[in-house]
């Protein structure tokens, strides 16, 4: 029940008070994202952590002027690979071999299968696939923040092209897909703080095929 209690406690915080989140809590949140599952284990994204106030103000201006962007402690930007390349795929497969200390024939055959498919696909299709993996990591980070009793907000309300420019992401082969603010709720300014969480009933959410 602890997991559900924490998830019931969290909500998409609309106003934060500027208080800094301890680094060890940030480290836990990032490690949770790092441990999230991804397709073929490729982890096709990076997380940019923004604490510079001037940069946060610039991002706020292209994020509908939402105050939570500038008032949060840390702003996490999930940036997906702009496409899959042979180098990127090989790097992750080589890392697996290095960490595990051996090569597996089935694993190497799977590497070749991906190399024969992914780099040849349309770059936009590849980016969309990579972005979906970043969202899995986002949920892990949101859950970890709740466990640490740190407030957070997932955000798509921003101009991705302008955010990419601010953070110079395109030169690194990355494109922003979602942001997450991390901090502590401002109970006096957040209109959502005391409202009851509303979710679908289980009957409306789940269809059982047996």
Secondary structure as UniProt FT lines:
FT   HELIX           2..9
FT   HELIX           23..34
FT   HELIX           39..41
FT   STRAND          45..50
FT   HELIX           53..61
FT   TURN            62..65
FT   HELIX           67..71
FT   STRAND          74..81
FT   HELIX           86..100
FT   HELIX           105..117
FT   HELIX           118..120
FT   HELIX           123..147
FT   TURN            148..149
FT   STRAND          151..155
FT   HELIX           160..167
FT   HELIX           170..172
FT   STRAND          174..183
FT   TURN            187..189
FT   TURN            191..194
FT   HELIX           202..205
//
